[in-house]
Amino acid sequence: MAPSSEMRGVDPKIDPASLYLEEVFTDRKVGTVRRLTPVKKDGSPDKSRPVLYVGETQIVTPVGTLPIVFEIDADSLEDAAIKFGPNAKESIERTVKEIQEMRRQAASSIVVPQGGLPPGGGLPGGGRIQIP
């Protein structure tokens, strides 16, 4: 797998003070809830940091499935499961709006040939192939 442009020249390191134990729960229909329990360097629970819950579902688009990942502000797994639906709906709506905005921006982009149009309009070079 080729490194992304953001990762080139970066030395990826895991911060031992920011480790979490990840557990995945699913209903096998709608999505998953991940419970991230903070742990110390030795793997023992770190009670000084909160347990986090993250929801994940997907939507089908014309180009394939798109994962939707969102945090759930919850105090327990049951609370996270109850809040999953409303949080997923909000995240899906936000994602759809962002996609629509990106499409709108792409559609309204005007591509101007380098150097602009010649005086009098038309294509530069009079329609002949030019070799630099």
For each residue, the residues with C-beta under 8 A, 3 or more apart:
1:
2:
3: 7 8
4: 7 8
5: 8
6: 10
7: 3 4 10 12
8: 3 4 5
9:
10: 6 7
11:
12: 7
13:
14: 18 19
15: 18 19
16: 19 41
17: 41
18: 14 15
19: 14 15 16 38 39 40 41 43
20: 36 37 38 39 52
21: 36 37 38 39 43
22: 34 35 36
23: 34 35 37
24: 32 33 34
25: 32 33 34 35 77 81
26: 31 32 33
27: 30 31
28:
29:
30: 27 57 84 85 88
31: 26 27 55 56 57 58 84 88
32: 24 25 26 55 56 57
33: 24 25 26 53 54 55 56 72 77 80 81 84
34: 22 23 24 25 53 54 55 56
35: 22 23 25 51 52 53 77 80
36: 20 21 22 51 52 53 54
37: 20 21 23 45 51
38: 19 20 21 45 46 48 49 50 51 52
39: 19 20 21 43 44 45 46
40: 19 43 44 45 46
41: 16 17 19
42:
43: 19 21 39 40
44: 39 40
45: 37 38 39 40
46: 38 39 40 49
47:
48: 38
49: 38 46
50: 38
51: 35 36 37 38
52: 20 35 36 38 71
53: 33 34 35 36 71 72 73 74 77 80
54: 33 34 36 69 70 71 72
55: 31 32 33 34 69 70 71 72 80 84 87 88 91
56: 31 32 33 34 67 68 69 70
57: 30 31 32 67 68 88 92
58: 31 65 66 67 68
59: 65 66 68 92 95 96
60: 64 65 66
61: 64 65 66 99
62:
63:
64: 60 61
65: 58 59 60 61
66: 58 59 60 61 95
67: 56 57 58
68: 56 57 58 59 88 91 92 95
69: 54 55 56 91
70: 54 55 56 87 88 90 91
71: 52 53 54 55 87
72: 33 53 54 55 80 83 84 87
73: 53 83
74: 53 77 79 80 82 83
75: 79
76: 79 80
77: 25 33 35 53 74 80 81
78: 81 82
79: 74 75 76 82 83
80: 33 35 53 55 72 74 76 77 83 84
81: 25 33 77 78 84
82: 74 78 79 85
83: 72 73 74 79 80 86 87
84: 30 31 33 55 72 80 81 87 88
85: 30 82 88 89
86: 83 89 90
87: 55 70 71 72 83 84 90 91
88: 30 31 55 57 68 70 84 85 91 92
89: 85 86 92 93
90: 70 86 87 93 94
91: 55 68 69 70 87 88 94 95
92: 57 59 68 88 89 95 96
93: 89 90 96 97
94: 90 91 97 98
95: 59 66 68 91 92 98 99
96: 59 92 93 99 100
97: 93 94 100 101
98: 94 95 101 102
99: 61 95 96 102 103
100: 96 97 103 104
101: 97 98 104 105
102: 98 99 105 106
103: 99 100 106 107
104: 100 101 107 108
105: 101 102 108 109
106: 102 103 109
107: 103 104
108: 104 105
109: 105 106
110:
111:
112: 116 117
113: 116 117 123 124
114:
115: 124
116: 112 113
117: 112 113 121 122 123 124
118: 121 122 123 124
119:
120:
121: 117 118
122: 117 118 126 127
123: 113 117 118 126 127
124: 113 115 117 118
125: 128 129 130
126: 122 123
127: 122 123
128: 125
129: 125
130: 125
131:
132:
